[in-house]
Amino acid sequence: MNVYFDGELADYLIHFTNNLNPNGQGSYNWPQYDISSRSLLTFWDGLVPITITGDTFRADEMNLLNNLTLIYPVL
């Protein structure tokens, strides 16, 4: 992913720095992350370069860390 010189992320970066929102007119909507939907804007190579995917890549690991934190709270 390229943020410089009209790269894929350049418009998102410009919109975010100006409005604290990466979305702008004519761009693919980057959803705000929340725990209930866990939606991510995903950049791929190929014919459909941008899609929305679910953040399930590390669900088991996060559950383990959450459970360990409940058992051994950080003081």
N, CA, C and O atoms as a Tinker XYZ file with bonds, in Angstrom:
   300  protein
     1  N      0.833000   -1.168000    0.000000    73     2
     2  CA     0.000000    0.000000    0.000000    64     1     3
     3  C      0.882000    1.238000    0.000000    63     2     4     5
     4  O      1.899000    1.317000    0.690000    81     3
     5  N      0.459000    2.173000   -0.784000    73     3     6
     6  CA     1.264000    3.375000   -0.970000    64     5     7
     7  C      0.464000    4.592000   -0.552000    63     6     8     9
     8  O     -0.661000    4.797000   -1.010000    81     7
     9  N      1.043000    5.389000    0.310000    73     7    10
    10  CA     0.390000    6.608000    0.786000    64     9    11
    11  C      0.910000    7.822000    0.021000    63    10    12    13
    12  O      0.285000    8.882000    0.054000    81    11
    13  N      2.020000    7.688000   -0.653000    73    11    14
    14  CA     2.670000    8.805000   -1.328000    64    13    15
    15  C      2.377000    8.815000   -2.823000    63    14    16    17
    16  O      2.154000    7.767000   -3.430000    81    15
    17  N      2.379000   10.007000   -3.410000    73    15    18
    18  CA     2.275000   10.189000   -4.864000    64    17    19
    19  C      1.048000    9.492000   -5.452000    63    18    20    21
    20  O      1.181000    8.633000   -6.323000    81    19
    21  N     -0.126000    9.853000   -4.987000    73    19    22
    22  CA    -1.393000    9.287000   -5.468000    64    21    23
    23  C     -1.490000    7.788000   -5.264000    63    22    24    25
    24  O     -2.094000    7.090000   -6.077000    81    23
    25  N     -0.900000    7.283000   -4.182000    73    23    26
    26  CA    -1.018000    5.870000   -3.853000    64    25    27
    27  C     -2.416000    5.561000   -3.356000    63    26    28    29
    28  O     -3.250000    6.455000   -3.212000    81    27
    29  N     -2.663000    4.291000   -3.096000    73    27    30
    30  CA    -3.992000    3.830000   -2.703000    64    29    31
    31  C     -4.511000    4.506000   -1.446000    63    30    32    33
    32  O     -5.715000    4.728000   -1.316000    81    31
    33  N     -3.626000    4.835000   -0.525000    73    31    34
    34  CA    -4.055000    5.402000    0.752000    64    33    35
    35  C     -3.958000    6.921000    0.832000    63    34    36    37
    36  O     -4.327000    7.502000    1.853000    81    35
    37  N     -3.477000    7.571000   -0.205000    73    35    38
    38  CA    -3.228000    9.015000   -0.149000    64    37    39
    39  C     -4.496000    9.806000    0.166000    63    38    40    41
    40  O     -4.477000   10.666000    1.047000    81    39
    41  N     -5.590000    9.535000   -0.531000    73    39    42
    42  CA    -6.830000   10.274000   -0.285000    64    41    43
    43  C     -7.349000   10.031000    1.125000    63    42    44    45
    44  O     -7.825000   10.957000    1.782000    81    43
    45  N     -7.258000    8.785000    1.592000    73    43    46
    46  CA    -7.704000    8.482000    2.954000    64    45    47
    47  C     -6.888000    9.254000    3.982000    63    46    48    49
    48  O     -7.440000    9.774000    4.952000    81    47
    49  N     -5.584000    9.331000    3.776000    73    47    50
    50  CA    -4.712000   10.061000    4.700000    64    49    51
    51  C     -5.034000   11.550000    4.695000    63    50    52    53
    52  O     -5.093000   12.172000    5.756000    81    51
    53  N     -5.239000   12.124000    3.527000    73    51    54
    54  CA    -5.560000   13.556000    3.419000    64    53    55
    55  C     -6.891000   13.853000    4.102000    63    54    56    57
    56  O     -6.996000   14.811000    4.868000    81    55
    57  N     -7.916000   13.030000    3.826000    73    55    58
    58  CA    -9.230000   13.239000    4.458000    64    57    59
    59  C     -9.129000   13.091000    5.970000    63    58    60    61
    60  O     -9.727000   13.868000    6.714000    81    59
    61  N     -8.367000   12.090000    6.428000    73    59    62
    62  CA    -8.258000   11.882000    7.873000    64    61    63
    63  C     -7.548000   13.044000    8.559000    63    62    64    65
    64  O     -7.978000   13.486000    9.625000    81    63
    65  N     -6.480000   13.536000    7.970000    73    63    66
    66  CA    -5.762000   14.635000    8.615000    64    65    67
    67  C     -6.577000   15.918000    8.631000    63    66    68    69
    68  O     -6.392000   16.747000    9.522000    81    67
    69  N     -7.467000   16.101000    7.678000    73    67    70
    70  CA    -8.285000   17.313000    7.640000    64    69    71
    71  C     -9.574000   17.205000    8.446000    63    70    72    73
    72  O    -10.049000   18.205000    8.984000    81    71
    73  N    -10.150000   16.002000    8.538000    73    71    74
    74  CA   -11.483000   15.852000    9.128000    64    73    75
    75  C    -11.572000   14.812000   10.245000    63    74    76    77
    76  O    -12.643000   14.616000   10.819000    81    75
    77  N    -10.471000   14.150000   10.556000    73    75    78
    78  CA   -10.463000   13.006000   11.476000    64    77    79
    79  C    -11.414000   11.908000   11.015000    63    78    80    81
    80  O    -11.945000   11.147000   11.823000    81    79
    81  N    -11.618000   11.840000    9.716000    73    79    82
    82  CA   -12.450000   10.818000    9.087000    64    81    83
    83  C    -11.802000   10.493000    7.744000    63    82    84    85
    84  O    -11.647000   11.395000    6.921000    81    83
    85  N    -11.419000    9.244000    7.490000    73    83    86
    86  CA   -10.731000    8.922000    6.245000    64    85    87
    87  C    -11.628000    8.946000    5.010000    63    86    88    89
    88  O    -11.128000    8.943000    3.885000    81    87
    89  N    -12.938000    8.970000    5.206000    73    87    90
    90  CA   -13.860000    8.893000    4.072000    64    89    91
    91  C    -14.054000   10.250000    3.416000    63    90    92    93
    92  O    -14.097000   11.285000    4.079000    81    91
    93  N    -14.169000   10.215000    2.108000    73    91    94
    94  CA   -14.427000   11.426000    1.339000    64    93    95
    95  C    -15.297000   11.103000    0.150000    63    94    96    97
    96  O    -15.579000    9.937000   -0.128000    81    95
    97  N    -15.713000   12.115000   -0.537000    73    95    98
    98  CA   -16.574000   11.932000   -1.697000    64    97    99
    99  C    -15.840000   11.130000   -2.758000    63    98   100   101
   100  O    -14.710000   11.453000   -3.121000    81    99
   101  N    -16.487000   10.085000   -3.252000    73    99   102
   102  CA   -15.918000    9.274000   -4.309000    64   101   103
   103  C    -14.986000    8.175000   -3.837000    63   102   104   105
   104  O    -14.474000    7.414000   -4.658000    81   103
   105  N    -14.754000    8.070000   -2.539000    73   103   106
   106  CA   -13.885000    7.004000   -2.053000    64   105   107
   107  C    -14.724000    5.872000   -1.469000    63   106   108   109
   108  O    -15.868000    6.074000   -1.062000    81   107
   109  N    -14.144000    4.699000   -1.435000    73   107   110
   110  CA   -14.793000    3.549000   -0.826000    64   109   111
   111  C    -14.919000    3.828000    0.671000    63   110   112   113
   112  O    -13.958000    4.281000    1.293000    81   111
   113  N    -16.068000    3.570000    1.249000    73   111   114
   114  CA   -16.312000    3.904000    2.656000    64   113   115
   115  C    -15.467000    3.026000    3.579000    63   114   116   117
   116  O    -15.575000    1.800000    3.564000    81   115
   117  N    -14.632000    3.674000    4.374000    73   115   118
   118  CA   -13.825000    2.991000    5.378000    64   117   119
   119  C    -14.644000    2.984000    6.661000    63   118   120   121
   120  O    -14.813000    4.037000    7.276000    81   119
   121  N    -15.166000    1.814000    7.090000    73   119   122
   122  CA   -16.054000    1.792000    8.258000    64   121   123
   123  C    -15.295000    2.073000    9.552000    63   122   124   125
   124  O    -14.138000    1.681000    9.703000    81   123
   125  N    -15.955000    2.748000   10.471000    73   123   126
   126  CA   -15.368000    2.968000   11.784000    64   125   127
   127  C    -15.363000    1.634000   12.518000    63   126   128   129
   128  O    -16.369000    0.925000   12.543000    81   127
   129  N    -14.233000    1.302000   13.109000    73   127   130
   130  CA   -14.104000    0.018000   13.794000    64   129   131
   131  C    -14.878000    0.043000   15.100000    63   130   132   133
   132  O    -14.765000    0.985000   15.885000    81   131
   133  N    -15.658000   -0.991000   15.322000    73   131   134
   134  CA   -16.282000   -1.169000   16.621000    64   133   135
   135  C    -16.340000   -2.661000   16.941000    63   134   136   137
   136  O    -16.263000   -3.505000   16.048000    81   135
   137  N    -16.473000   -2.964000   18.199000    73   135   138
   138  CA   -16.407000   -4.340000   18.676000    64   137   139
   139  C    -17.550000   -5.193000   18.129000    63   138   140   141
   140  O    -17.365000   -6.388000   17.899000    81   139
   141  N    -18.714000   -4.610000   17.921000    73   139   142
   142  CA   -19.862000   -5.414000   17.480000    64   141   143
   143  C    -19.739000   -5.863000   16.021000    63   142   144   145
   144  O    -20.102000   -6.994000   15.699000    81   143
   145  N    -19.240000   -5.006000   15.142000    73   143   146
   146  CA   -19.158000   -5.392000   13.726000    64   145   147
   147  C    -17.785000   -5.906000   13.328000    63   146   148   149
   148  O    -17.678000   -6.780000   12.468000    81   147
   149  N    -16.726000   -5.373000   13.946000    73   147   150
   150  CA   -15.342000   -5.767000   13.643000    64   149   151
   151  C    -15.053000   -5.742000   12.141000    63   150   152   153
   152  O    -14.423000   -6.654000   11.604000    81   151
   153  N    -15.520000   -4.692000   11.476000    73   151   154
   154  CA   -15.318000   -4.550000   10.037000    64   153   155
   155  C    -14.026000   -3.807000    9.732000    63   154   156   157
   156  O    -13.692000   -2.815000   10.379000    81   155
   157  N    -13.308000   -4.306000    8.733000    73   155   158
   158  CA   -12.052000   -3.704000    8.294000    64   157   159
   159  C    -12.131000   -3.362000    6.821000    63   158   160   161
   160  O    -12.766000   -4.078000    6.047000    81   159
   161  N    -11.497000   -2.282000    6.430000    73   159   162
   162  CA   -11.301000   -1.985000    5.020000    64   161   163
   163  C    -10.039000   -2.739000    4.623000    63   162   164   165
   164  O     -8.974000   -2.522000    5.201000    81   163
   165  N    -10.156000   -3.623000    3.638000    73   163   166
   166  CA    -9.048000   -4.499000    3.264000    64   165   167
   167  C     -8.610000   -4.203000    1.842000    63   166   168   169
   168  O     -9.427000   -4.135000    0.924000    81   167
   169  N     -7.303000   -4.028000    1.675000    73   167   170
   170  CA    -6.726000   -3.746000    0.361000    64   169   171
   171  C     -6.120000   -5.026000   -0.198000    63   170   172   173
   172  O     -5.305000   -5.675000    0.458000    81   171
   173  N     -6.525000   -5.387000   -1.417000    73   171   174
   174  CA    -6.049000   -6.597000   -2.078000    64   173   175
   175  C     -5.379000   -6.235000   -3.392000    63   174   176   177
   176  O     -5.572000   -5.134000   -3.907000    81   175
   177  N     -4.611000   -7.137000   -3.925000    73   175   178
   178  CA    -4.143000   -7.043000   -5.307000    64   177   179
   179  C     -5.186000   -7.732000   -6.172000    63   178   180   181
   180  O     -5.806000   -8.702000   -5.738000    81   179
   181  N     -5.385000   -7.247000   -7.383000    73   179   182
   182  CA    -6.316000   -7.912000   -8.282000    64   181   183
   183  C     -7.407000   -6.988000   -8.786000    63   182   184   185
   184  O     -7.301000   -5.765000   -8.694000    81   183
   185  N     -8.467000   -7.598000   -9.327000    73   183   186
   186  CA    -9.548000   -6.833000   -9.964000    64   185   187
   187  C    -10.382000   -6.045000   -8.966000    63   186   188   189
   188  O    -10.844000   -4.950000   -9.286000    81   187
   189  N    -10.585000   -6.572000   -7.770000    73   187   190
   190  CA   -11.346000   -5.876000   -6.733000    64   189   191
   191  C    -10.361000   -5.544000   -5.615000    63   190   192   193
   192  O    -10.174000   -6.341000   -4.696000    81   191
   193  N     -9.727000   -4.364000   -5.690000    73   191   194
   194  CA    -8.633000   -4.070000   -4.768000    64   193   195
   195  C     -9.054000   -3.694000   -3.354000    63   194   196   197
   196  O     -8.232000   -3.763000   -2.441000    81   195
   197  N    -10.316000   -3.295000   -3.141000    73   195   198
   198  CA   -10.754000   -2.863000   -1.819000    64   197   199
   199  C    -12.067000   -3.561000   -1.482000    63   198   200   201
   200  O    -13.012000   -3.536000   -2.271000    81   199
   201  N    -12.119000   -4.179000   -0.313000    73   199   202
   202  CA   -13.348000   -4.806000    0.175000    64   201   203
   203  C    -13.450000   -4.605000    1.683000    63   202   204   205
   204  O    -12.498000   -4.177000    2.335000    81   203
   205  N    -14.613000   -4.921000    2.217000    73   203   206
   206  CA   -14.823000   -4.910000    3.661000    64   205   207
   207  C    -14.750000   -6.364000    4.129000    63   206   208   209
   208  O    -15.442000   -7.230000    3.592000    81   207
   209  N    -13.916000   -6.625000    5.123000    73   207   210
   210  CA   -13.787000   -7.968000    5.673000    64   209   211
   211  C    -13.989000   -7.918000    7.182000    63   210   212   213
   212  O    -13.930000   -6.851000    7.793000    81   211
   213  N    -14.223000   -9.065000    7.764000    73   211   214
   214  CA   -14.364000   -9.160000    9.209000    64   213   215
   215  C    -13.020000   -9.372000    9.875000    63   214   216   217
   216  O    -12.168000  -10.092000    9.353000    81   215
   217  N    -12.830000   -8.754000   11.017000    73   215   218
   218  CA   -11.590000   -8.892000   11.771000    64   217   219
   219  C    -11.666000  -10.149000   12.628000    63   218   220   221
   220  O    -11.930000  -10.085000   13.828000    81   219
   221  N    -11.432000  -11.291000   11.990000    73   219   222
   222  CA   -11.450000  -12.572000   12.689000    64   221   223
   223  C    -10.073000  -13.226000   12.674000    63   222   224   225
   224  O     -9.927000  -14.378000   13.082000    81   223
   225  N     -9.079000  -12.508000   12.214000    73   223   226
   226  CA    -7.748000  -13.063000   12.022000    64   225   227
   227  C     -7.092000  -13.475000   13.329000    63   226   228   229
   228  O     -6.274000  -14.395000   13.346000    81   227
   229  N     -7.432000  -12.820000   14.404000    73   227   230
   230  CA    -6.772000  -13.088000   15.679000    64   229   231
   231  C     -7.781000  -13.261000   16.817000    63   230   232   233
   232  O     -7.475000  -12.938000   17.965000    81   231
   233  N     -8.949000  -13.754000   16.518000    73   231   234
   234  CA   -10.008000  -13.895000   17.522000    64   233   235
   235  C     -9.592000  -14.832000   18.650000    63   234   236   237
   236  O     -9.803000  -14.508000   19.818000    81   235
   237  N     -9.010000  -15.979000   18.334000    73   235   238
   238  CA    -8.609000  -16.928000   19.378000    64   237   239
   239  C     -7.529000  -16.332000   20.274000    63   238   240   241
   240  O     -7.570000  -16.488000   21.494000    81   239
   241  N     -6.567000  -15.654000   19.666000    73   239   242
   242  CA    -5.482000  -15.049000   20.440000    64   241   243
   243  C     -5.997000  -13.952000   21.359000    63   242   244   245
   244  O     -5.572000  -13.860000   22.511000    81   243
   245  N     -6.905000  -13.120000   20.864000    73   243   246
   246  CA    -7.464000  -12.045000   21.684000    64   245   247
   247  C     -8.297000  -12.614000   22.831000    63   246   248   249
   248  O     -8.252000  -12.090000   23.944000    81   247
   249  N     -9.050000  -13.671000   22.573000    73   247   250
   250  CA    -9.811000  -14.305000   23.654000    64   249   251
   251  C     -8.883000  -14.850000   24.729000    63   250   252   253
   252  O     -9.173000  -14.722000   25.919000    81   251
   253  N     -7.771000  -15.456000   24.324000    73   251   254
   254  CA    -6.803000  -15.954000   25.288000    64   253   255
   255  C     -6.236000  -14.808000   26.128000    63   254   256   257
   256  O     -6.169000  -14.918000   27.352000    81   255
   257  N     -5.833000  -13.723000   25.493000    73   255   258
   258  CA    -5.287000  -12.581000   26.230000    64   257   259
   259  C     -6.316000  -11.968000   27.170000    63   258   260   261
   260  O     -5.993000  -11.611000   28.303000    81   259
   261  N     -7.546000  -11.848000   26.705000    73   259   262
   262  CA    -8.609000  -11.309000   27.573000    64   261   263
   263  C     -8.835000  -12.197000   28.791000    63   262   264   265
   264  O     -8.987000  -11.697000   29.905000    81   263
   265  N     -8.858000  -13.500000   28.586000    73   263   266
   266  CA    -9.057000  -14.421000   29.704000    64   265   267
   267  C     -7.878000  -14.385000   30.673000    63   266   268   269
   268  O     -8.080000  -14.421000   31.887000    81   267
   269  N     -6.662000  -14.314000   30.159000    73   267   270
   270  CA    -5.489000  -14.209000   31.032000    64   269   271
   271  C     -5.516000  -12.922000   31.853000    63   270   272   273
   272  O     -5.123000  -12.916000   33.020000    81   271
   273  N     -5.977000  -11.840000   31.246000    73   271   274
   274  CA    -6.072000  -10.568000   31.955000    64   273   275
   275  C     -7.120000  -10.646000   33.069000    63   274   276   277
   276  O     -6.947000  -10.044000   34.129000    81   275
   277  N     -8.185000  -11.372000   32.833000    73   275   278
   278  CA    -9.199000  -11.537000   33.884000    64   277   279
   279  C     -8.661000  -12.382000   35.030000    63   278   280   281
   280  O     -8.965000  -12.115000   36.192000    81   279
   281  N     -7.856000  -13.410000   34.708000    73   279   282
   282  CA    -7.301000  -14.280000   35.740000    64   281   283
   283  C     -6.172000  -13.571000   36.492000    63   282   284   285
   284  O     -6.081000  -13.649000   37.717000    81   283
   285  N     -5.312000  -12.876000   35.734000    73   283   286
   286  CA    -4.151000  -12.189000   36.311000    64   285   287
   287  C     -4.209000  -10.699000   35.955000    63   286   288   289
   288  O     -3.501000  -10.251000   35.053000    81   287
   289  N     -5.041000   -9.940000   36.652000    73   287   290
   290  CA    -5.195000   -8.515000   36.302000    64   289   291
   291  C     -3.880000   -7.745000   36.497000    63   290   292   293
   292  O     -3.106000   -8.007000   37.419000    81   291
   293  N     -3.667000   -6.803000   35.607000    73   291   294
   294  CA    -2.503000   -5.921000   35.693000    64   293   295
   295  C     -2.831000   -4.835000   36.706000    63   294   296   297
   296  O     -3.844000   -4.144000   36.588000    81   295
   297  N     -1.976000   -4.694000   37.688000    73   295   298
   298  CA    -2.232000   -3.706000   38.736000    64   297   299
   299  C     -1.452000   -2.450000   38.509000    63   298   300
   300  O     -1.550000   -1.511000   39.298000    81   299
